[in-house]
Structures are given as structure tokens and as C-alpha cells.
Amino acid sequence: MNRETDHLKALGRKTAYRDDYAPEVLETFENRHRENDYWVKFNCPEFTSLCPITGQPDFAEIVISYIPDIRMVESKSLKLYLFSFRNHGDFHEDCVNIIMKDLIRLMDPKYIEVTGLFTPRGGISIHPFANYGRPGTKYGDLAARRFEMHQ
């Protein structure tokens, strides 16, 4: 095995899917290119959660983009984490903000944004957007500009 990835529990092992909200499944690895600013983008087209009022399923595409600093999220652990929302009841806006805050706590990225493209229910689709940039840095300024320009 690779010593750099020996600590990763989900990667390369039989997958155990959680059926409850499970931020503890998230794992990180070291960013090997800290001297560079670059974007990492995850597109998760099969996100599901439950309406907290009716218990009916909600479906979305979740888009996560971030500029890493020291730690990066491991993709299989992210998949398992997002899957853990399957039986979690929360409003669309809450899901997007919870995902962003959990990833901030996990990685402390320079910048991150999360968008939820929820499919229509009752003839209306909801697309919540949340972002964060490290305060007092150019990434905080980036967050303000991207939020201001968000459609």
C-alpha cells in the first residue's frame, strides 16, 4: 500500500453505505501543490435527501468547487458523505449550507462554493448557492465578488 494513503479508510475497501447523516465519513489527504492556486470541482448528479415536512424524496445535482490549501477531500469519502443525506430531512437551502460548512471544518479551504440544483416539485425548482472565502484575504474578496455576481 501507499504510505501517503494508508490512513484512508474508504478508498479501495468494501463500501458500507450509511443511511443517516454522517459527516464523520469525510476524509482528507495532503495537497501536493500548495504553491499553486487551482480549482477542484465535484459534480454529484445523484444527490437525494428528504423533505423535512412531507418525508418525500428530493433530488438534486450538487456542485462543489473549491480552492484547496493544506488538505483536500477524498472523493470516495465525499460520495459516502453525500449518500448519507438520503434519509436526512432538511430543506434544500439547509442541505447546501450544511455541506459547505462540513467541508470548511474538514479542509479549511481558501475558497469554496456549493450549489444545489434541485429538481422541480410542485412546479418549482430551487437552486441554493452558498460560498465562503477566507476572511481578510483575496479569497474573501473572491467570495464577495462571486456572491455579488451570482445569478
Secondary structure, 3 states (H helix, E strand, C coil): CCCCCCCCCCCCCCCCCCCCCCHHHCCEEECCCCCCCCCEEEEEEEEEEECCCCCCEEEEEEEEEEECCCEEECHHHHHHHHHHHHHCECCHHHHHHHHHHHHHHHHCCCEEEEEEEECCECCECCCCEEEEECCCCHHHHHHHHHHHHCC
